[in-house]
Amino acid sequence: MITGVTPERVATIEKLLGPLDFRLRSAHQAYTAYLEGQRIFLYAAILYDHNSAARDLALRYGYLLPAHLQDDLLKLIFHIDVWMTLWTDLKDRTSPKTTDQFVFDNPAPFPRESIARISDYYHQLCSARTAM
């Protein structure tokens, strides 16, 4: 349970976490389509857009989070940075069509546990706001 957080602070943090949560859920949907759709460029391009937007939100507003969650958010940013670099490299080398396979390995795994902690915090904030 989150205590000692003013309604103003909750509203400010929600400006990051609401859109970030939505982008990450959208990215998950795109990733699922990518895996189920023979890993084609069409779905990878959609995923790129969601990852890019999530990264931008994290960089712009990540400082609003408590320090321990900032570390978790930095893990997400690192994962996306590596992923986007590899994605761009492959796209530039292959000039894929939307139906072409588009596969590469990312040595920086998706930080599931970090995202779970951030998501839990967001849902606790939402509950705290409702209780205020």
Phi, psi and omega in degrees: 000139179266127179233158175071022179251126181288156177302325179294318179294319177301312181299320180294313180295325179295337177295334173272306192289328178298302178296324179295315178301316180296316179296320180292323176292322176295319178297320178298318178298317178294320179295320177298316177298321178300312181294321182277344185255034176064025172056050182268161184300325180310309182287327177296324179292321177295317178299320178302314180299315180292318178296319179298316179294319178297318179298315180299316177299315181298318180289324183285321189238002184301332181297344181286340183282156171302153187306317182295330177277336173298319177299319177296318180294324176297327176294321177294315180300316179299314179303312182293320178302313180295313181302313182293324178296314178293320179300311181296318179300311180295318179299314181295324181284331189247343184044061188289152168272164185300333182265359179285146173296144183217093189228135173208159179266137176251114180287350178257100185294154176298129184278073185305314182295321178297316180294324177297320179294318179295317179296317177300316179299316179300315181291327174294320177298316179299319178294320179295320179296319180296325182281347183283000000 
